[in-house]
Amino acid sequence: MEKFSFKDVLILFAGLFITAGIAYAILTITGFIPLDIAKLFYEGAFVGQRNILNTLNIATPYILTSVATVISFRVGMFNIGINGSMYVGALYAAWAGYRFTTLGEYTHVVVCMLVAMAVGSLWMLLPALLRVYAGVSEIISTIILNFVAVLFVSYMCNGPFREAPIAPTTPRILETAELTQYFPNSQFNTGFFIAVFVAFLTYFVLNKTTFGYELRSGGDGLVGFYPSRYSTYLGIPSNRSAITGMLISGAIGGLAGGLEVLGNTRNFYQEMNFNQGFDGILIAIIGKLEPLGGLISSLFFAAFKNGGLFVDYKTEVSREIVVILIAILIFFVSSQKLVNSLERFKIIQKLDNFFSRKVK
């Protein structure tokens, strides 16, 4: 499996250049000055302590959801239900945050994260079992469970977990359960470092351990190739790999939701909206289904998002233009024919041979 390719980097920069050209045309037609908007966009993403920290904070859930996607895809399971794991993980992290009143500071945070991971993992157990033992498409079951998760957390916020008489929200978590926010003008917190650690740990487990090898062989490292004939030849049960991978994917999704509560909102409320699970799929694909690739892509994606928010705040340009530009960029980056067409250039072949590495 190709781990790094110079062609992929070249395509990314080519896609950025073409996307910038399209953005220039759109802004000019709509009456804006593209260079001024580009300056604001760059400033919002990368200039100043607050903007940089906000970019990193936005990247936190993207890192985790992309890693969760990588794990499920590597075992051959197309998991679309990471949003659902985020919802239930966030809800029960908030519950553990105000429910356990006798725990110390660090212990309480760890317990809340473990609860979020356990609930998020269990949320993925049903679609995994249905796929393995009943042949039910995990795409359908996980999409359905996303809607179930939204309705479930809505009921819990309006019922058992509601902080009466305030409208639908859980009580605020205790201070012992809060992740440290390092700067007064930003919500940037310890969650970012936890997400980065998870990405590196996942890379190490998948590529350097026997357990990771068994997981990867379960799906041949390809999306939608469960059950794997390759793992059968090796004597590794595809069923076990698929279920284990989905449970780990759900756990990391639950952690992503839990960190949002513990680090940012400090409680769970009905209007919380998690779309990072869907974005994580795109980020993971751009990152070539590698945890570290997902980490880098998440930072890039977060910069796009934060820059767009800053432009929306400073000008009349809608933040939705960022969504359009990201979609255009993804089209170019994921264009396999465009990547393959570069192979006819000798300079590209030489650079690709020099930079590329193969995973044995």
Beta strands, then each sheet from edge to edge (+ up, - down):
strand 1: 2-4
strand 2: 357-358
sheet 1: 1+ 2-
end
